[in-house]
Amino acid sequence: MDAALLGLVTVVVGVGGCLAYFYFSNLFLDKVLFPASGPNAGRNINRANQIRPWLFLFPAIFALGLYLGYPVVETLRLSLTDRDAGGAFIGLANYQQMFGEPKFWEAMRNNMLWLIVVPAASTAFGLLSAQLTDRIGWGSIAKSLIFMPMAISFVGAAVIFKLIYDTRAEGQEQIGILNAVWLQFEGGVGSFLALKLLPALALLAFAALAGWLAWLMLRPLRRPTVPMWILRGIGAAFAAWLVILSLGAIVNIIGADLPYGQPQTWLTIPFYNNFFLMVVLVWIQTGFAMVILSAALRGIPEETVEAAIVDGASPLQVFFKIKVPQIMPTIVVVWTTITLVVLKVFDIVYAMTNGQWETQVLANYMFDKLFRANDWGVGSASAIIIMLLVSPILVWNVWNARKEMR
Amino acid sequence: MDNVVGRKSGLTWAVHISVALLVMLWLFPTVGLLVSSFRTADQISASGWWASLFPAEQTVQVRTGGADVARQEGGVWIVEGNLFVDDPAAPKGDVSVESFGVSSRDVSAFGPGETAEFGEETLTVNEDGSYRYTSVEEPGGRGQRVFVTAEVPPDFTLANYRQVLFSGNSTDSMAKAFFNTLTVTVPATIIPIVIAAFAAYALAWMDFPGRAVLIACVVGLLVVPLQLALIPLLKLHLGIGIGKGYLGVWLAHTGFGLPLAIYLLRNYMVGLPRDIIENAKVDGATDFQIFTRIILPLSFPALASFAIFQFLWTWNDLLVAKVFLIDATGETTVMTNQIVELLGTRGGNWEILATAAFVSIAVPLVVFFAMQRYLVRGLLAGSVK
């Protein structure tokens, strides 16, 4: 257990060193550099107080700068240079090479799918479970059980779900629950209801939601401005695109010829396997969404709900017209937080498929380039792409935080 | 909420049922792993884990005793015994035979108590597994093959945990990886707290030019993907001689954890009552004293929240460990990495995989259930509103 001893020593040295640094630097400032005595006592105290914040901040600023600030710049530089040519500047050649690779576009497409499905599903399930568990006595127990996957590592979750998706040859006992359930369907009426009508209805609901959003975007504004209209136009177009996609999917599902009775290797079915991977992240993130949204729901002023009920609103109306609009800011926060997680998702894909069978995502593509192909240029370029995708959220967060501080 | 105007919703039972379904759906995957980790390899491949909770009909292949226990009686060789006792591979416990057979083409040809005659041999198997085998020729060393279909009660074993934790087998062993993970986690959780606490105090309670910009920077750095940091920092570590190892991974986790730590702690400290701090200042306390004597003890909930986050994150991390810690020798492998490797080498051995995964999940789960209050509080404070 040498390593454990080393760890213990590090804790003691690290913590002790930090405390000693703060203590002695303050002591030095007060006693030696600007002593609060003698002829200049008043001026010295003021000076010491000007310097002190920087003593407190120095280790943090140093670590942040070195471990997060510097890498951003350095990665940008690496993405513009060629490692094999001794770090020569090669402009956008790395990006060009990357854009020429089908694997990159596959990763982009999958990432976009992840970005739409995972935050939407996690937030929806989170909202549903928050609303339901708040109304029953054993709700807190239910909550902590739904929240539990939060503590499980992505790798652990990958193992858990690989067991669910496990496949045995036809005729053998299936030990993966998904195949065991799948083999119960034989193509009769029950199969049609469960595997075609139900998904079609779910998609129809989703299309309706997207259509409603598109309509909201195009609703006349009280004080219309041009940039607002452009943003709304983009939003409406996106929502309309989602409507078309889901309507197309409904047609596909109804017309699909499903291979009943044959065990499926779920993770190797192109395109759909992405959804089987997404389920893992939805399973983990729903608890997070539920906890935050449940706190927001409880923060809604009771009078607004009471007033709506007195006015004869149905429970559904209360939920969608009174509660949801009031917690909209929190929903946005939850959505963006999960979006950030999705953009960085690596472990799940790495452990379950490693990007095979068209399941590549950007973070795993980057890892592949860096450590398997040893191509630092393209690897850095893909990291920059991830950064670009994150940056709207970064700007939005900073903007919000500053607004709050004023 | 529905009974505010004096009427109780008739849908309460529907709510109860939906929540129960939801909870079951969310628990089901984890329970599957837990149950599988207590089953043997044969049990896992014979039936789904959900079947193991109930008595199951199971067909196994066992052997009677061989030549060493056979005795000769009037020109015939006789072997007697109990199938479930003699054969180590047979199911144990309160098992009862439903049917048996001697040919793989018809494994349940005979009922208990019946006698199978094949060639010059006979075999009788009773319900409790006891048998009588006769043969004109001297039996071979391995005994007669018998297929037994039996009603087997739920049966669980700790053998997988022994294998994974104590066997010392280098491919399966999680013991070393467990201690490595612990070694990574503890310093990587504690050190950022100390650094961040001082910085958070300065950002919350000290007045200096540039404070707002710094806070904005911290909020911005919260979302910077750590993927960007991998190559530059690895280059840096290799350049200054840290290389791949514990020191590197501690530093990396410290750096990556700081934005959240500073953000959480600052938000909490800024909400502490101003009077206490001003009174202390009037009484002549220095900033250092105010920080260590007043702010730190009062900030305990926020410190605990962050500690849990950082603990869960470093314990569950794969990427940072792979990049900064694990070298070619694999001596410093952590549990997440060990499991990914097991997925490659032992892909079909669910008993090992499930147990290894559960060993790695167990500690975070305990921490989660013990400290859930602080975790929730941290989440609520940490999501940028």
Boltz contact constraints between the chains, C-beta under 6 A:
constraints:
  - contact:
      token1: [A, 3]
      token2: [B, 183]
      max_distance: 6.0
  - contact:
      token1: [A, 4]
      token2: [B, 179]
      max_distance: 6.0
  - contact:
      token1: [A, 4]
      token2: [B, 183]
      max_distance: 6.0
  - contact:
      token1: [A, 7]
      token2: [B, 183]
      max_distance: 6.0
  - contact:
      token1: [A, 7]
      token2: [B, 186]
      max_distance: 6.0
  - contact:
      token1: [A, 7]
      token2: [B, 187]
      max_distance: 6.0
  - contact:
      token1: [A, 10]
      token2: [B, 187]
      max_distance: 6.0
  - contact:
      token1: [A, 11]
      token2: [B, 187]
      max_distance: 6.0
  - contact:
      token1: [A, 11]
      token2: [B, 190]
      max_distance: 6.0
  - contact:
      token1: [A, 14]
      token2: [B, 191]
      max_distance: 6.0
  - contact:
      token1: [A, 15]
      token2: [B, 194]
      max_distance: 6.0
  - contact:
      token1: [A, 18]
      token2: [B, 194]
      max_distance: 6.0
  - contact:
      token1: [A, 18]
      token2: [B, 195]
      max_distance: 6.0
  - contact:
      token1: [A, 22]
      token2: [B, 198]
      max_distance: 6.0
  - contact:
      token1: [A, 26]
      token2: [B, 288]
      max_distance: 6.0
  - contact:
      token1: [A, 52]
      token2: [B, 287]
      max_distance: 6.0
  - contact:
      token1: [A, 53]
      token2: [B, 202]
      max_distance: 6.0
  - contact:
      token1: [A, 53]
      token2: [B, 206]
      max_distance: 6.0
  - contact:
      token1: [A, 53]
      token2: [B, 208]
      max_distance: 6.0
  - contact:
      token1: [A, 56]
      token2: [B, 198]
      max_distance: 6.0
  - contact:
      token1: [A, 56]
      token2: [B, 202]
      max_distance: 6.0
  - contact:
      token1: [A, 57]
      token2: [B, 199]
      max_distance: 6.0
  - contact:
      token1: [A, 57]
      token2: [B, 202]
      max_distance: 6.0
  - contact:
      token1: [A, 59]
      token2: [B, 195]
      max_distance: 6.0
  - contact:
      token1: [A, 60]
      token2: [B, 195]
      max_distance: 6.0
  - contact:
      token1: [A, 60]
      token2: [B, 199]
      max_distance: 6.0
  - contact:
      token1: [A, 60]
      token2: [B, 258]
      max_distance: 6.0
  - contact:
      token1: [A, 63]
      token2: [B, 255]
      max_distance: 6.0
  - contact:
      token1: [A, 63]
      token2: [B, 258]
      max_distance: 6.0
  - contact:
      token1: [A, 64]
      token2: [B, 258]
      max_distance: 6.0
  - contact:
      token1: [A, 67]
      token2: [B, 255]
      max_distance: 6.0
  - contact:
      token1: [A, 68]
      token2: [B, 221]
      max_distance: 6.0
  - contact:
      token1: [A, 68]
      token2: [B, 224]
      max_distance: 6.0
  - contact:
      token1: [A, 71]
      token2: [B, 228]
      max_distance: 6.0
  - contact:
      token1: [A, 71]
      token2: [B, 229]
      max_distance: 6.0
  - contact:
      token1: [A, 71]
      token2: [B, 232]
      max_distance: 6.0
  - contact:
      token1: [A, 71]
      token2: [B, 233]
      max_distance: 6.0
  - contact:
      token1: [A, 72]
      token2: [B, 228]
      max_distance: 6.0
  - contact:
      token1: [A, 74]
      token2: [B, 232]
      max_distance: 6.0
  - contact:
      token1: [A, 75]
      token2: [B, 228]
      max_distance: 6.0
  - contact:
      token1: [A, 75]
      token2: [B, 232]
      max_distance: 6.0
  - contact:
      token1: [A, 129]
      token2: [B, 22]
      max_distance: 6.0
  - contact:
      token1: [A, 132]
      token2: [B, 15]
      max_distance: 6.0
  - contact:
      token1: [A, 132]
      token2: [B, 18]
      max_distance: 6.0
  - contact:
      token1: [A, 132]
      token2: [B, 19]
      max_distance: 6.0
  - contact:
      token1: [A, 133]
      token2: [B, 19]
      max_distance: 6.0
  - contact:
      token1: [A, 135]
      token2: [B, 15]
      max_distance: 6.0
  - contact:
      token1: [A, 136]
      token2: [B, 15]
      max_distance: 6.0
  - contact:
      token1: [A, 136]
      token2: [B, 16]
      max_distance: 6.0
  - contact:
      token1: [A, 142]
      token2: [B, 19]
      max_distance: 6.0
  - contact:
      token1: [A, 142]
      token2: [B, 23]
      max_distance: 6.0
  - contact:
      token1: [A, 144]
      token2: [B, 372]
      max_distance: 6.0
  - contact:
      token1: [A, 145]
      token2: [B, 23]
      max_distance: 6.0
  - contact:
      token1: [A, 145]
      token2: [B, 27]
      max_distance: 6.0
  - contact:
      token1: [A, 146]
      token2: [B, 26]
      max_distance: 6.0
  - contact:
      token1: [A, 151]
      token2: [B, 312]
      max_distance: 6.0
  - contact:
      token1: [A, 151]
      token2: [B, 364]
      max_distance: 6.0
  - contact:
      token1: [A, 151]
      token2: [B, 365]
      max_distance: 6.0
  - contact:
      token1: [A, 151]
      token2: [B, 368]
      max_distance: 6.0
  - contact:
      token1: [A, 152]
      token2: [B, 361]
      max_distance: 6.0
  - contact:
      token1: [A, 153]
      token2: [B, 316]
      max_distance: 6.0
  - contact:
      token1: [A, 153]
      token2: [B, 336]
      max_distance: 6.0
  - contact:
      token1: [A, 155]
      token2: [B, 318]
      max_distance: 6.0
  - contact:
      token1: [A, 155]
      token2: [B, 336]
      max_distance: 6.0
  - contact:
      token1: [A, 155]
      token2: [B, 339]
      max_distance: 6.0
  - contact:
      token1: [A, 155]
      token2: [B, 340]
      max_distance: 6.0
  - contact:
      token1: [A, 156]
      token2: [B, 357]
      max_distance: 6.0
  - contact:
      token1: [A, 156]
      token2: [B, 360]
      max_distance: 6.0
  - contact:
      token1: [A, 156]
      token2: [B, 361]
      max_distance: 6.0
  - contact:
      token1: [A, 159]
      token2: [B, 353]
      max_distance: 6.0
  - contact:
      token1: [A, 159]
      token2: [B, 357]
      max_distance: 6.0
  - contact:
      token1: [A, 160]
      token2: [B, 29]
      max_distance: 6.0
  - contact:
      token1: [A, 160]
      token2: [B, 33]
      max_distance: 6.0
  - contact:
      token1: [A, 163]
      token2: [B, 32]
      max_distance: 6.0
  - contact:
      token1: [A, 164]
      token2: [B, 29]
      max_distance: 6.0
  - contact:
      token1: [A, 173]
      token2: [B, 47]
      max_distance: 6.0
  - contact:
      token1: [A, 175]
      token2: [B, 48]
      max_distance: 6.0
  - contact:
      token1: [A, 180]
      token2: [B, 48]
      max_distance: 6.0
  - contact:
      token1: [A, 291]
      token2: [B, 376]
      max_distance: 6.0
  - contact:
      token1: [A, 291]
      token2: [B, 379]
      max_distance: 6.0
  - contact:
      token1: [A, 292]
      token2: [B, 383]
      max_distance: 6.0
  - contact:
      token1: [A, 295]
      token2: [B, 380]
      max_distance: 6.0
  - contact:
      token1: [A, 306]
      token2: [B, 4]
      max_distance: 6.0
  - contact:
      token1: [A, 309]
      token2: [B, 4]
      max_distance: 6.0
  - contact:
      token1: [A, 309]
      token2: [B, 5]
      max_distance: 6.0
  - contact:
      token1: [A, 333]
      token2: [B, 383]
      max_distance: 6.0
  - contact:
      token1: [A, 333]
      token2: [B, 385]
      max_distance: 6.0
  - contact:
      token1: [A, 337]
      token2: [B, 383]
      max_distance: 6.0
  - contact:
      token1: [A, 340]
      token2: [B, 223]
      max_distance: 6.0
  - contact:
      token1: [A, 344]
      token2: [B, 225]
      max_distance: 6.0
  - contact:
      token1: [A, 346]
      token2: [B, 319]
      max_distance: 6.0
  - contact:
      token1: [A, 347]
      token2: [B, 318]
      max_distance: 6.0
  - contact:
      token1: [A, 351]
      token2: [B, 340]
      max_distance: 6.0
  - contact:
      token1: [A, 363]
      token2: [B, 227]
      max_distance: 6.0
  - contact:
      token1: [A, 366]
      token2: [B, 227]
      max_distance: 6.0
  - contact:
      token1: [A, 376]
      token2: [B, 231]
      max_distance: 6.0
  - contact:
      token1: [A, 383]
      token2: [B, 227]
      max_distance: 6.0
  - contact:
      token1: [A, 383]
      token2: [B, 228]
      max_distance: 6.0
  - contact:
      token1: [A, 386]
      token2: [B, 225]
      max_distance: 6.0
  - contact:
      token1: [A, 386]
      token2: [B, 227]
      max_distance: 6.0
  - contact:
      token1: [A, 387]
      token2: [B, 228]
      max_distance: 6.0
  - contact:
      token1: [A, 390]
      token2: [B, 223]
      max_distance: 6.0
  - contact:
      token1: [A, 390]
      token2: [B, 225]
      max_distance: 6.0
  - contact:
      token1: [A, 393]
      token2: [B, 223]
      max_distance: 6.0
  - contact:
      token1: [A, 394]
      token2: [B, 220]
      max_distance: 6.0
  - contact:
      token1: [A, 394]
      token2: [B, 223]
      max_distance: 6.0
  - contact:
      token1: [A, 397]
      token2: [B, 219]
      max_distance: 6.0
  - contact:
      token1: [A, 397]
      token2: [B, 384]
      max_distance: 6.0
  - contact:
      token1: [A, 398]
      token2: [B, 216]
      max_distance: 6.0
  - contact:
      token1: [A, 398]
      token2: [B, 219]
      max_distance: 6.0
  - contact:
      token1: [A, 398]
      token2: [B, 220]
      max_distance: 6.0
  - contact:
      token1: [A, 401]
      token2: [B, 219]
      max_distance: 6.0
  - contact:
      token1: [A, 402]
      token2: [B, 216]
      max_distance: 6.0
